[in-house]
Amino acid sequence: MPGWIIYPYIRWNFKEDSVEYRPVLTVKVISNGIEIPLDGLVDSGCETCMIHIDLASAFEIDLTQCTKIGVGGVGGQGSVGYLTTVKICVDEFDHEFETPIIFADIPTQLLLGQTDFFTQFRILFERDQARFQLSRVPKLD
């Protein structure tokens, strides 16, 4: 199992009038036998993993069959999300895990949140160096 892997922060046009740099990791999301590589924002403030609602059709997910759930951000604005389960694969670690995920109207393709991304990986944010590091959380025997 590899130790720590360093990733650069990625240029992010979060707002039309500004450019910032964010911890973005490309992972494979797998559902219904369909694998799609997506850029995921590693987000310590996000409770669960979330994916943009427009991608549900690409994974052949029928949102009417998912559990409807209320979602909200720091601003408190609530909207509706659709809860299901997918697999996420991080190639550099040769690691795949199943996780609950919410399809919702979010400002990116994918948010990698506390459940289960942060339980699978140790994350070290080094914003002053425009990088972050990942290592696997070791399994207890």
N, C-alpha and C positions, 0 to 999 in steps of 0.2 A: 504494500500500500504506500503510495507516495506521501511525503510529508507535506509541508506547506507549499502551495503554488501561488505565485504572485500574478495578479491581473491588473492591468492599467484601468484607471477610470476612463470612461468613454465620453466624448463630446456629446452633449445632450441639448437640443433646442427645446427646452421645457416650456418656455414662453416665447411668443413671437419676437419680442424685443430683446431677448437676452440668451446668452449661451452659458451653460454650466457644464460641469463634469460630474459624472455619477458612476457608482459601482454597478456595472452591467456585465452579466455573465450569459453566454450562449449555452443553452441546455436543449435537450430533446424532450418534447412533451409527447407522450404516447397514450392514445386512446382508440379503442375499436380497431386495433391493428394498424393505426395510422401514426407515423412518426413525423413530427414537424420540428425543425430547429427554430427556437425563438430566443430573442434577446430579453432576458429577465433582469429587472432592476432589483438588486439585493436590498430589501427594505426592512430594517429593524423595527419600524413603526407599524408595519402591516401584520395583523394577527395571523392570517392564513395566506396561502398562495392564491393569487387571483389571475385570471386571464381575460383578455378583452372579449366581450360578448360576440363580436363579429366573427371570431374564430370558431365558434361552436359548429357552424356548418362545415368547416374544413375538417373537423374531427368526426363528422356525422353524428353529432350529439343533438338529440331532440330535447330542447330546453323544457318542453311541457312535461317531460318525464323526470326532470330534476326537482330537487327540493327547493322551493322558493324561500329566499332568505333576505332580510333587510341588511343593507351594508351602508356604511358611512365612513367618512374620513375625519381628519383632524378638525375640519371646519364644521363637522356635525351634519352636513347635508346628507340626507338619507336617499337611497335608491334601492332598487330591487336587484338581487343577484340570484344565480341559480347554482346550487351546490351539487357537485358530483365528485367522482374519484378518477384520477389519472395517474400515470406513472411519469416520473421525471428522471432523466438520465443525464449525469454529468460525466462526459466521456473521459476527461483527464484523470478521473478517479476510477473509471470503469465501475461506476456505481449507479444503480437504478433503485428507486423506491416509490412506493405507492403513497399518494397523499390526497386528502380532500382538497378540492379547488373550487373557487367560485367564479363563474362567468358573470362579468359585470362591465358596465361602461367605465373603464379606467383610462388614464392618459398614456398608456403604454401597452405593448403586447402582453407582458407578463410581469407580475410582482412576485418575488420570491420572499415569503414571509416567515414568521416565527414557527408556525405549524406547517409543515414538517421540515422545511429547509434548514432552519436554525437548530433543529434537533439532530440532523444528519451531519452538519458541518460546523466547525469552529470558524468564525469569521473575525478577521482583524481589519478594521477600517483604518487607513492611513491617509486621510484627506489631504494633509499638508504635503504629502508626497504623490498625490493623485494616483493612489493605488489601494488595492485591498488584497488580502490573502485568505485562502481557504485551506483547511485540512479536515480530514474525516474525523468524526467523533469515534473513538475506538469502541468496539462492542465488548461488553463485559461477558466473561464466560460463566 
